[in-house]
């Protein structure tokens, strides 16, 4: 439990530090990964955030050796509260009322998952068949990369409304979900004896290679998404997808059985369904920027008269305004003599 809470603090701190560092950088993009890495590695603040995240992964290894997968996810998601508070204080980000309700509903949903656990009755699995892990992880990685690329294409449309980052959060969350399963798998190889044999067995498993893939792609994708979107929304979405992915597919892949008690089973399934429903209902776009408010005490502007009129200051009678023909006075047809004006001709 202490390791899980420590991981929450480290994850939230790491994301907020990286977001603050990215705000001071030029725009980064996944299409230029070398430039992105050069920029972030040149920022001490970003390096501090990445070290906090790496320490969070270390704490996560300890958690997976002592808690069932579903229980661990329920504790990890409580870090959303820490993240929202830190982003408000350090980044000045504000969440809308709808988003706050959505985050609260997600916390309720995952609390239901935690309540579905029963101490002593849930087993902690140590291994999973490699083909099954690949069957779960490879399509998920492909879906995450495809979803991110689709969001990038839509974001390049000039007249598109600004995105909140839900699509980016789902895509990165799928990659981090695979990474979480890989960390669970690596934790099963941790041993205090026979270190050489454990390393050989680990290298023959798919877990280190899944970690390398998700680490490289997750780093580039998450940094570009963090720079464009609010951390107070993209990180909760990413965390929710990661936790649900790990709790559902990880439980099945590692053979940690679902509860047999009907109430606990209903809590676990209901909490998962509620979290997914809230995620799908979250707003996909930020509202367009509104012009600055004007004071209500400012006097209304007086309507300006047309430029060809003038104000009468005497009692002289009004005369019709001559039609503007575009010809100077006294020339052409505009100067034709009229009857009664001394001319000899008539109309």
N, C-alpha and C positions, 0 to 999 in steps of 0.2 A: 504493500500500500504506500509506504514512504517513497519507494522508487518510482511508483506511478505518479504520485503528486510532484516529485522532483522533475520527472520528465515533462509534465504539463508546464511547469514554470519555465523550463529550459526551451521548450518548443515555442511558447508564446513570446518569450524574450527574443529568441532568435529571429522569428518572423518580423517582429516589430523593428528590430535593429536593421535587418536587411531592407525593409520597406523604407526606412528613413534614409539609409545610404543610397538607395536607388532613386529617391526623389531628387537628389542633388546631381545625378548623372545625366548625360545625354540619353536620348531615347535608345533603348536596346531592342533587338529583335532576334527571333530564333533563326532567321535567315542569315545572320552573321554571328555564329557562335564564338568564333575566335575573338572578335571585337568585344562581345559581351564578357567573356572570361577576362580579357585584358582590363576592362573597366572595373569589374567587381573585385578582382584581385589587387587592384591599386587603391582600394578603399579600406582603411583600417576598421571603420565602423562595420562594413559588410563582413570583413573577416571575423570580427567579434561575434556577429550574429550567426555566421556559419559554424563557428566553434561551439556556440550554445546549442545549435541544432544537432551537431555531432555528439555532444554530451548527452542530449536527449535520447539519441539512438542507443547509446551505451546503457542508459537507465532502462530503456525498453527491453534490452536483452535480459536484464535481471527479472523484470516483471513477467516475461513469458516463461521463465523457468518455474515460477511459483503460482501463477494464476491461470485459470482457463482463458481461452482466447476471448470469449464473449464478455467475461467479467473485466478483462483488461481494457477492452474497448469502451465499456461503460465508464470506467474511471478516466481514460484518456480524454473522452469528449467533454468532461467537466472543465477542461482547460479552456474551453470557449469563453467562459466567463472572464478568466484572466486576460485572454486575448482582447476582448472587447474593451475592458477597462484600460489596458495598456495602450491600445490604439487611440482611445479617446484622450488620454492624458498626454502621450508622447507624440502622437501624429495629428491630433486635432480633428479626427474623423468623427462624424456623427451618423448614426444609423437612423433610418426612418422608423416610424411607429410600426409599420407592417413588418419590417425586417426584425425589429425587437421581438414582436410576437412570434415570428417564425423561429428565431433562435430559442426563445423560451419553450416553444412546442417541441423543438428538437431535443432540448434537455429533458423534457418530460418523457419523450419517447425513449430516450436511452436510459432514463431512470427505470422505466418499465423493464428494459432488458436486464438491468442490474438486479432488480427485485425478483426476476425469474431465476436467479442463481440461488443455490443452496449449498452452504459450506459442508464439505464432506461427501456430497453426492456427485459433484462434478469432478471428472478426472482431468488431469493435465497430461495431454499427449506429448510424446517426445519426437515422433517421426511421422512421415507421410510418404506414400509411394511417389517416386520421382515422376513417372508418367502422368499420374493424376495431378501433381503440382503443375507440370507443364501444360496439361490440358486446361487448367483453370487460368494460368497466368498469361500464356502467349496470346490468346484472343483478347484478354483484358488489356494487355499492352497495346495491341493493334487498335483496339477501339479508342483508347485514350489518345494515342497519337493522331488518329483520324479526326476525332472530335475537336482536338486543339487546332488542327489544320483548318477544319471547317470554320471554327470561330475566327481564326486569323483572316480567312478570305472574306467573311462577312464584315469584319471590322475595318477592312480597307475600303469599303464603300464610302464615298465622300459624304453622302447625305444620310448615313445611317445614324440612328440615335446612339448616344454613348452607352456602352454595355456596363452592367453592374459587375460582371465577372463570374456569373453562375456557370456559364459554359466552360470557362477556363478552370474554375474550381473543380468541376466534375472530371474534366480530363486529367488534371494533375492528381486528383484524388484517386483515380484508378491506378495511376503509376505508383503512388505511395501505398495503395492497398497491396499491390504486388510486392513492394518493398517490405511491407509489414509481415507478409507471409514468409518472405525470405529471411527476415530477422528471426521469426519464430523457428524456422528451420535451422538457422545457424546456432540458435540457443541450445538445440538438442545435441550439438557436437561439443559444447563446452564441457570440459572435464578437468579435474585436477591431476589425473594420472594418464600416462600414455599420450602425451601431447603430440608427439610425432605422428602416431597412428591417427589421431583425431584430425590433424591437419590434412593428411592424405585422404581420409574419408570425406572431409569437407570439400576438398577440391574436386573429388569425383562426383559430388552432388550438384544439382542445378542452382543452389542457393547463392554462392558467391557471384555467379555470372548474372543472375537476376538482379543482384544488388548493384553490380557495375552498370548494367543497362539503365535501371531506374535512377541510379545516382547521376549518371551523365545527362540523360534526357530530362529527368525531373529538375535538375539544377537549372538548365537553360530555359525550360518551359515555365517554371515557377517564377524565375526572376523577371522575365518579360511580362508575365501576367501580374505580378505584384506591382510593377512600375505603373501599369495602366489602370489598375483597379484598386478599390479600397481594401486594405487588409482586413478591416472589420467585417467584410462580407465574403471575400474570396477564401479566406482561411477557414471560417466556419463551414462553408460548403465543402471545401477540400477535406476537412477533418471528418465531416459527416459521411461523405462517400467512402473515405478510407476505413472508418470504423465499421460501417455497415458491410462493406466488402469483406473485411477481415473476419468480422463476427459470423457472417453467414457462410461464405465459401471456405474460410479457414476452419470453422467448426466441422464442416463436412469433410474437407480434405484431410484433416489431421485426426478424424475419427472421434471427436469429442461429441458424444451423443446429446441430442436435444432432451430437455426434461420430460419425464414420463407423467408427472402430475399435470392434470388438465389446466389448472389455474396458472401454473408457471409457464406452461407451453403457450397459453393464450397471451400472457404478458410479453413473452419474447417475440412471438409472431406479430402481435398488435403493435408493440413498440417499433419494430422494424418497418411495418407498413405505414405507421404514422410519420416516421422520419422521412421515408421516401416520398410520401404525399406532400409534406411540407416543402421538401426540396423542389419538387416539380412545380409547386405553386408560387415560389419566390419570384419577385419581379426580375425580368431579364434586362431591363434598361433603366438607367438613371434618368430622371426628368431633365429636360433641357434647362440650361442656365437661364434664370429670369433676370431682367434688367433691374438695376438698383432701385430701391423704393424711393418714392418722392414724399416729401413732407405733406401732411394733410392741411397744414396751416399756410402753405404757399398760396397766394392769390391766383385765381385763374387768369390765364393769358387773355388779353384783349384781342378780339379778332381784328386783323389788319385789313383796311379797305383795299379794294383793287387798285392797282397802280395807275389806272387811267381816270380815277375819280379824284375830286378835290372837295374839301369841306367849304360850304358856303358861309361866309362871315358877314355878309350884308343882306339886305332884303331884296337884292336883285332877283328877277324872275329866273327860273330854271330854263336853260336852253338845251335842246337835244344835242347829244354828243354826235359829232359828225362821224360817219363810218370811215374807218381807216382803210384807204384804198392802196396804200403803199406808194402814192405819188406825191411829191412835195406840193404844198399849197400854191395855187396860181398856175399850175402846169396841167396840161392834158385835159382829160374829160372832167376832172374834179373842179376845174375852173370855168366850166360852161356857164354862160350868163343865164340868169333866171328872170322870169317875167316880173316886172316891177322893180328890178334892181338897176334900171338904166340901160338895159340891153335892148337890142332891136328884135331879137328873135324870140320864139316861143319853144316850148318843149316839143 
